[in-house]
Amino acid sequence: MTSNRATYRGAVLRLVHRRSSTTPDRLRVAVIAESFLPDVNGVTNSVLQATAGLAARGHECVIVAPGPGPNLSDGVPVIRVRSCDIPR
């Protein structure tokens, strides 16, 4: 398993390459975002565009985001996690 990490307009995209014997060109992608719906901002818009593009190409996506909100966004599952402040 190899992984790449890149910053995409405030969101962290982690691409996890796991080849499947049935669909060798399909990737499983987890997008970890600092904010997501119902908040609408640049991060949210970037995550929506990235996951829509990946899903349109046949890749399996999941979004990991803090706080309450929808558990599904345009057919992409959203995993909600608790957030916490980090002291300085």
C-alpha positions as CSV (number, residue, x, y, z in Angstrom):
1,M,0.0,0.0,0.0
2,T,1.3,3.4,-0.9
3,S,-0.2,6.7,0.0
4,N,0.3,10.3,-1.2
5,R,-0.6,13.4,0.8
6,A,-1.3,16.8,-0.7
7,T,-2.9,20.0,0.5
8,Y,-5.8,21.1,-1.7
9,R,-7.1,24.5,-0.8
10,G,-7.1,23.9,2.9
11,A,-8.3,20.3,2.8
12,V,-6.0,17.3,3.1
13,L,-6.4,14.7,0.5
14,R,-5.0,11.3,1.2
15,L,-4.9,8.9,-1.7
16,V,-4.8,5.3,-0.7
17,H,-3.9,3.0,-3.6
18,R,-5.4,-0.4,-3.1
19,R,-5.7,-2.4,-6.3
20,S,-8.6,-4.8,-6.6
21,S,-8.6,-7.9,-8.7
22,T,-12.1,-7.0,-10.1
23,T,-11.4,-3.3,-10.8
24,P,-7.7,-2.7,-11.1
25,D,-7.9,1.0,-12.1
26,R,-10.3,2.0,-9.3
27,L,-8.9,3.9,-6.3
28,R,-10.3,4.2,-2.8
29,V,-9.9,7.8,-1.7
30,A,-10.5,9.3,1.7
31,V,-10.7,13.1,1.8
32,I,-10.1,14.5,5.3
33,A,-11.5,18.1,5.7
34,E,-11.3,20.6,8.4
35,S,-14.8,21.7,7.7
36,F,-17.7,20.5,5.5
37,L,-21.4,20.8,5.1
38,P,-23.5,22.4,6.5
39,D,-20.7,25.1,6.5
40,V,-20.3,26.5,3.0
41,N,-16.8,27.9,2.4
42,G,-13.8,27.3,0.1
43,V,-12.8,24.1,1.8
44,T,-16.3,22.6,1.4
45,N,-16.5,23.7,-2.3
46,S,-13.1,22.2,-3.0
47,V,-14.0,18.9,-1.3
48,L,-17.3,18.7,-3.2
49,Q,-15.6,19.3,-6.6
50,A,-12.7,16.9,-5.9
51,T,-15.0,14.0,-4.8
52,A,-17.5,14.7,-7.6
53,G,-14.6,14.5,-10.1
54,L,-13.2,11.3,-8.6
55,A,-16.6,9.6,-8.4
56,A,-17.3,10.5,-12.0
57,R,-14.1,8.7,-13.0
58,G,-15.3,5.6,-11.1
59,H,-13.2,5.9,-7.9
60,E,-14.6,5.2,-4.5
61,C,-14.6,8.2,-2.2
62,V,-15.3,8.9,1.4
63,I,-15.2,12.2,3.3
64,V,-14.1,12.5,6.9
65,A,-15.2,15.8,8.5
66,P,-15.8,17.2,12.0
67,G,-19.1,18.2,13.5
68,P,-22.8,17.5,12.8
69,G,-24.1,17.5,9.3
70,P,-25.3,15.1,6.5
71,N,-23.9,11.6,6.4
72,L,-24.2,11.5,2.6
73,S,-23.2,14.1,0.0
74,D,-24.0,13.5,-3.7
75,G,-23.7,9.7,-3.1
76,V,-20.4,10.0,-1.3
77,P,-20.5,8.8,2.4
78,V,-19.5,11.4,5.0
79,I,-17.9,10.0,8.3
80,R,-18.4,12.5,11.1
81,V,-15.8,12.8,13.8
82,R,-15.5,14.8,17.0
83,S,-13.3,17.8,16.9
84,C,-11.3,19.4,19.7
85,D,-9.2,22.5,20.2
86,I,-5.5,22.1,20.4
87,P,-3.9,24.3,23.0
88,R,-1.1,26.6,21.9
